[in-house]
Amino acid sequence: MPVALDSMVPDFTAASTGGDFTLSAQRGKTVVLYFYPKDNTPGCTTEGSDFGNATSKFARANATVAGVSRDTLKSHESFKAKMKFPFELISDPDEALCELFGVMKMKNMYGRQVRGVERSTFVIDGAGKLRKEWRGVKVPNHVDQVLAFVQSLA
């Protein structure tokens, strides 16, 4: 059962490009988790770049941004270095976080049904409560919407 809006997000620890990422270690800060399908693909690269360009604004609003996909840590490290992302990428190959947030969906890809990550973003407040979610995200202007919400919490 995915975590529900306005409920506490269970603590988790997951491998990231900066070492283990533990939700409870972020207490007191807003956490923005954005789930994306795959490293080095056009939409995911644009979305990551948009979050990267806004990182200092998120920091001023006392928020931490992290990207999550099923890619390996090695893939994430390469993607982060290539794109110079100033935030961590969390590797979720066993789909534990994807299941916690309910982002796995059947999608059409080139006429075939495939199971994949639905592009989604979640905002967790400093107390650990899920405050906002966007599902089926379209990349253009998305980061601006997330930033405006995060700033409203500050």
Secondary structure, DSSP 8 states (H G I E B T S, - for coil): ----TTSB----EEEETTEEEEGGGGTTSEEEEEE-S-TTSHHHHHHHHHHHHTHHHHHHTTEEEEEEESS-HHHHHHHHHHHT-SSEEEE-TT-HHHHHTT-EEEEEETTEEEEEE--EEEEE-TTSBEEEEEES--STTHHHHHHHHHHHH-
